[in-house]
Amino acid sequence: MSYEATFKVWRGNADGGAFQDYTVAVNEGEVVLDIIHRIQATQAGDLAVRWNCKAGKCGSCSAEVNGRPRLMCMTRMSTFTEQETVTVNPIRTFPIIKDLVTDVSYNYEKAAQIQAFTPPADVKPGEFRMQQVDVERSQEFRKCIECYLCQNVCHVIRDHEENKPKFAGPRFLMRIAELEMHPYDTADRRKLAQEDFGLGFCNITKCCTEVCPENIHITDNALIPMKERVVDTKYDPLGFLWRKFKSPDSKRSRG
């Protein structure tokens, strides 16, 4: 059973734009991306939209639908009433290229800055041996599809453009946590997370967790544990004394 829906879709580019109204047919079982494609095919052939898998696994079709960051391919039209106007606009934290397409290169720049997985030098490929219990904590984070919805809602960069050079955002702080928790990763990523990627800017409001389409507990399972590890390293008095005792300088001073 089909009906006519009213869509307000943001059209424009980096120089500006506005919402444009479209009346379009909606069929049973369709998602927002289906309707955007129908508008593109029948009324606005130059409408720019990024998408790929249409199965909620590539993260490409991120947008804000009625004010909430969503994957358009996973947002069913049955979410809305037939009388409801559906508003679609690009995610707001990143520069607009055209219409619903934004420039998310910020995220690739942050990814490139993270030190890669660093295994022990004396362990050769094929010699890794781990129990499942040792990788369960970080395994959750590998479900990330890099839709960047968590990056989009993080107010540290959404509301403060000046923070982008020194803040990685929840997706990449989660990546650092994944590596830090890996039993075979030898790099100490705590200082990196705090000083180079701005972990201290995160005030754990959980907005990133709320919009994650993979239901990853970003705040509770990645960001808070990383904060705890940083605190243990930096402020624990017993840890401080132990590191001081073990340092080469302290050994030299003791003669």
C-alpha positions in Angstrom: 0.0 0.0 0.0 1.5 3.3 -1.1 1.0 6.9 -0.1 2.3 10.4 -0.9 4.8 11.8 1.5 6.3 15.2 1.8 10.1 15.4 2.0 12.2 18.4 2.8 15.7 17.8 1.5 18.6 20.1 1.9 20.1 21.3 -1.4 23.2 23.4 -1.8 27.0 23.4 -1.5 29.7 25.0 0.6 28.5 28.5 -0.4 25.1 27.9 1.0 21.7 26.3 0.3 18.2 25.7 1.5 15.6 22.9 2.0 13.5 22.0 -1.0 10.1 20.3 -0.8 9.3 17.2 -2.7 6.1 15.2 -2.8 7.0 11.5 -3.5 5.3 8.1 -3.5 6.2 5.8 -0.6 5.7 2.0 -0.8 5.4 -0.5 2.0 8.7 -1.6 3.4 10.8 1.2 2.0 13.5 3.1 3.8 14.5 6.7 3.6 17.3 6.0 1.1 14.7 4.4 -1.2 12.8 7.7 -1.2 15.9 9.8 -1.8 16.7 7.6 -4.8 13.2 8.0 -6.1 13.5 11.8 -5.8 16.8 11.6 -7.5 15.3 9.5 -10.3 12.1 11.4 -10.9 12.4 15.0 -9.7 16.0 16.0 -9.0 18.6 14.2 -11.2 21.4 16.3 -9.8 20.7 15.5 -6.1 24.0 14.3 -4.6 23.9 11.5 -2.0 26.5 9.1 -0.9 25.6 5.4 -0.5 27.0 2.0 -1.3 25.7 -1.2 0.3 22.2 -0.3 1.3 22.5 -2.9 4.1 23.7 -0.9 7.0 27.3 -2.1 6.7 29.2 0.5 4.7 28.3 3.6 6.7 28.1 5.7 3.6 24.6 7.1 3.8 24.8 8.9 7.0 22.5 11.9 7.3 20.3 13.7 9.8 16.6 12.6 9.4 14.1 14.7 11.3 17.0 16.1 13.3 18.4 12.7 14.4 21.7 11.3 12.9 20.9 8.0 11.2 21.8 5.7 8.4 19.2 6.4 5.7 19.3 2.8 4.5 18.3 1.6 8.0 15.6 4.2 8.7 12.3 2.7 7.7 9.5 4.9 6.5 7.2 3.2 8.9 9.1 5.2 11.6 7.1 8.2 10.5 3.3 8.8 10.1 1.9 9.3 6.6 1.1 12.9 7.5 4.6 13.6 8.9 7.1 15.7 6.8 10.4 14.0 6.7 13.4 16.4 6.7 16.8 15.1 5.5 19.9 17.2 5.8 23.7 16.3 5.7 25.6 15.5 8.9 26.6 18.9 10.3 30.1 18.4 11.8 31.9 18.2 8.4 32.1 20.6 5.5 29.4 20.3 2.8 30.5 19.3 -0.7 27.0 19.1 -2.3 23.5 18.4 -1.0 23.7 15.4 1.3 27.4 14.7 0.7 30.0 16.0 3.2 33.8 16.0 3.3 34.7 13.5 5.9 38.5 13.6 5.2 39.1 14.8 8.8 38.4 11.2 9.9 40.9 9.7 7.4 43.6 12.2 8.6 43.0 11.1 12.2 43.1 7.4 11.3 46.5 7.9 9.6 47.9 9.5 12.7 47.3 6.4 14.9 50.3 4.1 15.3 49.5 0.8 13.7 49.2 -2.5 15.6 52.6 -3.2 17.1 53.2 -6.8 17.9 56.2 -8.1 19.9 59.4 -8.1 17.7 60.2 -11.7 18.6 56.8 -13.1 17.6 56.5 -14.1 13.9 53.3 -14.1 11.8 51.5 -17.4 12.5 52.9 -17.6 16.0 50.2 -15.5 17.7 48.3 -17.5 20.3 45.4 -15.9 22.2 42.4 -17.1 24.2 39.0 -15.6 23.2 38.7 -14.1 26.7 41.8 -12.0 26.0 40.3 -10.3 22.9 36.6 -10.0 23.9 36.9 -6.5 25.2 38.4 -5.0 22.1 36.4 -7.3 19.7 33.3 -5.2 20.2 35.0 -2.2 18.7 35.7 -4.0 15.4 32.0 -3.8 14.6 32.5 -0.2 13.7 31.3 0.6 10.1 32.8 4.1 10.1 29.5 5.9 9.5 31.0 8.8 11.5 27.6 9.4 13.2 29.5 9.4 16.6 31.9 12.0 15.2 29.0 14.0 14.0 27.2 14.3 17.3 30.4 14.9 19.4 30.0 18.4 20.6 33.7 18.8 21.1 34.1 19.1 17.3 30.5 19.8 16.2 30.4 23.0 18.2 34.1 23.9 18.2 35.9 23.8 14.9 39.1 24.8 16.6 39.3 21.5 18.5 39.6 19.4 15.4 43.4 19.5 15.1 43.9 18.2 18.6 40.8 15.9 19.1 40.4 12.6 17.4 36.7 12.1 18.2 35.0 9.0 19.7 35.6 6.7 16.7 39.4 7.0 16.8 39.7 7.2 20.6 37.8 3.9 20.4 40.4 2.6 17.9 43.2 3.6 20.3 41.3 1.7 23.1 41.0 -1.3 20.9 44.8 -1.4 20.3 45.6 -0.6 23.9 43.4 -3.5 25.1 44.8 -6.0 22.6 47.0 -8.6 24.4 49.7 -8.6 21.6 50.0 -4.8 21.1 53.2 -3.6 22.8 52.7 0.2 22.3 51.7 2.3 25.3 48.8 4.3 23.9 47.8 6.1 27.0 49.9 9.1 26.7 49.1 9.3 22.9 45.3 9.2 23.7 45.6 12.0 26.3 48.2 14.3 24.8 47.9 13.9 21.1 44.3 12.8 20.5 42.5 14.9 23.2 41.0 12.2 25.4 40.6 14.7 28.1 38.2 16.8 26.0 35.6 14.0 26.2 33.1 14.5 29.0 31.4 11.2 28.5 27.9 12.5 27.7 27.3 9.2 25.8 25.8 11.0 22.7 28.2 8.9 20.5 26.9 5.7 22.0 23.3 6.8 21.5 23.6 7.1 17.7 25.8 4.1 16.9 24.0 1.9 14.5 26.1 -1.1 15.6 25.1 -0.6 19.2 28.8 -0.3 20.3 29.1 0.9 23.9 31.7 3.5 22.9 31.6 5.5 26.1 31.3 2.7 28.7 33.6 0.1 27.1 36.2 2.3 25.3 36.4 5.9 26.4 35.9 5.5 30.2 38.4 2.6 30.5 40.9 4.6 28.5 40.4 7.5 30.9 40.9 5.2 33.8 44.1 3.9 32.3 45.4 7.4 31.8 44.6 8.3 35.4 46.3 5.2 36.7 49.4 6.0 34.8 49.5 9.7 35.5 48.1 10.2 39.0 48.5 6.9 40.9 51.1 7.6 43.6 52.3 4.0 43.9 52.6 3.8 40.1 54.6 7.0 40.0 57.0 5.7 42.6 57.4 2.4 40.8 58.2 4.1 37.5 60.6 6.4 39.2 62.3 3.5 40.9 62.6 1.6 37.6 63.8 4.5 35.5 67.4 4.5 34.3 68.0 7.9 35.9 67.0 6.6 39.3 69.3 3.7 38.9 72.2 6.0 38.1 71.4 8.3 41.0 71.6 5.3 43.4 75.0 4.5 42.1 
